[in-house]
């Protein structure tokens, strides 16, 4: 994603999985260029997360900037997304995705702690 995550961007995000021809096993939402998110953006993230969960796709977010992270925490959505599904760096998200592909989604529980450095607690 690139730029503030407000109403227009939220609408585009809703269709992300529909546009992909083959359902992925892992979806990484890289948010390094997202300086701000509003309530509509948070709702779209939650909808994408729910859709991924229903379709068996592991949803990861990486490089979440300070304002979006504060918004996620204030809206009490951090427990929904799960701290283990957030990575401070894109490289950690890729490592998590590789682990999931090699061992299945249960690997998130055992490898989460080393990837959570810098991710705030709820």
C-alpha positions as CSV (number, residue, x, y, z in Angstrom):
1,X,0.0,0.0,0.0
2,X,1.1,3.5,-0.7
3,X,-0.2,6.7,0.9
4,X,-2.9,7.4,3.5
5,X,-5.4,4.6,3.9
6,X,-8.7,6.5,3.8
7,X,-12.0,5.9,2.1
8,X,-10.8,5.5,-1.6
9,X,-7.9,3.2,-0.7
10,X,-10.2,1.2,1.5
11,X,-12.5,0.4,-1.4
12,X,-9.6,-0.8,-3.5
13,X,-8.4,-3.1,-0.8
14,X,-11.8,-4.9,-0.6
15,X,-11.3,-6.3,-4.1
16,X,-7.7,-7.4,-3.6
17,X,-8.4,-11.1,-3.2
18,X,-11.0,-11.1,-6.0
19,X,-8.4,-9.9,-8.5
20,X,-5.9,-12.6,-7.7
21,X,-6.4,-15.6,-10.0
22,X,-5.0,-18.2,-7.6
23,X,-5.7,-18.0,-3.9
24,X,-2.5,-17.4,-2.0
25,X,-1.6,-19.3,1.2
26,X,-0.1,-16.1,2.8
27,X,-1.0,-12.4,2.1
28,X,1.5,-9.8,3.3
29,X,0.2,-6.3,3.4
30,X,3.3,-4.0,3.4
31,X,2.4,-0.7,5.0
32,X,5.7,1.1,5.1
33,X,4.3,4.0,2.9
34,X,1.0,4.3,4.8
35,X,1.4,7.3,7.2
36,X,-2.2,7.4,8.3
37,X,-5.4,5.2,8.5
38,X,-8.9,6.3,9.4
39,X,-12.0,4.3,10.6
40,X,-12.9,3.3,7.1
41,X,-9.4,2.0,6.5
42,X,-9.5,0.0,9.7
43,X,-12.8,-1.5,8.8
44,X,-11.4,-2.5,5.4
45,X,-8.4,-4.1,7.1
46,X,-10.7,-6.0,9.3
47,X,-12.8,-7.2,6.3
48,X,-9.7,-8.3,4.5
49,X,-8.5,-10.1,7.6
50,X,-11.9,-11.8,8.0
51,X,-12.0,-12.9,4.3
52,X,-8.4,-14.3,4.6
53,X,-9.3,-16.2,7.7
54,X,-12.5,-17.7,6.0
55,X,-10.5,-18.7,3.0
56,X,-7.6,-20.2,4.9
57,X,-5.1,-17.5,4.0
58,X,-2.6,-16.3,6.6
59,X,-2.8,-12.5,6.8
60,X,0.4,-10.6,7.7
61,X,1.1,-6.9,8.0
62,X,4.6,-5.5,7.9
63,X,6.2,-2.1,8.6
64,X,3.1,-0.6,10.1
65,X,3.8,3.1,10.8
66,X,3.1,4.8,14.2
67,X,-0.2,6.4,13.4
68,X,-1.8,3.3,11.8
69,X,-0.5,1.2,14.7
70,X,-2.0,3.6,17.3
71,X,-5.3,3.5,15.4
72,X,-5.2,-0.3,15.4
73,X,-4.5,-0.4,19.1
74,X,-7.1,2.4,20.0
75,X,-9.7,0.6,18.0
76,X,-9.0,-2.6,19.9
77,X,-8.2,-4.5,16.7
78,X,-4.7,-5.6,17.6
79,X,-6.0,-8.7,19.3
80,X,-8.1,-9.5,16.2
81,X,-5.1,-9.3,13.8
82,X,-2.8,-10.8,16.4
83,X,0.6,-9.5,17.3
84,X,2.1,-12.6,15.8
85,X,0.8,-11.5,12.4
86,X,2.6,-8.2,12.5
87,X,6.2,-7.8,11.5
88,X,8.4,-4.8,12.1
89,X,10.2,-5.4,8.8
90,X,9.2,-6.8,5.5
91,X,12.1,-9.3,5.8
92,X,10.6,-10.7,9.0
93,X,7.2,-11.0,7.2
94,X,8.8,-12.9,4.3
95,X,10.5,-15.2,6.9
96,X,7.2,-15.8,8.6
97,X,5.5,-16.5,5.2
98,X,8.3,-19.0,4.3
99,X,7.8,-20.7,7.7
100,X,4.0,-20.9,7.1
101,X,4.5,-22.4,3.6
102,X,7.0,-24.9,4.9
103,X,5.3,-26.0,8.1
104,X,1.7,-24.7,8.1
105,X,-0.1,-21.8,9.9
106,X,0.5,-23.3,13.4
107,X,4.2,-22.3,13.0
108,X,3.1,-18.7,13.8
109,X,2.8,-19.6,17.5
110,X,6.3,-21.0,17.8
111,X,8.2,-18.3,15.8
112,X,6.2,-15.2,16.7
113,X,8.4,-13.9,19.5
114,X,11.5,-13.3,17.4
115,X,9.4,-11.3,14.9
116,X,7.6,-9.1,17.4
117,X,10.5,-6.9,18.3
118,X,9.2,-3.4,18.1
119,X,5.5,-4.3,17.7
120,X,3.6,-2.7,20.6
121,X,1.4,-4.6,23.0
122,X,-2.3,-3.8,23.1
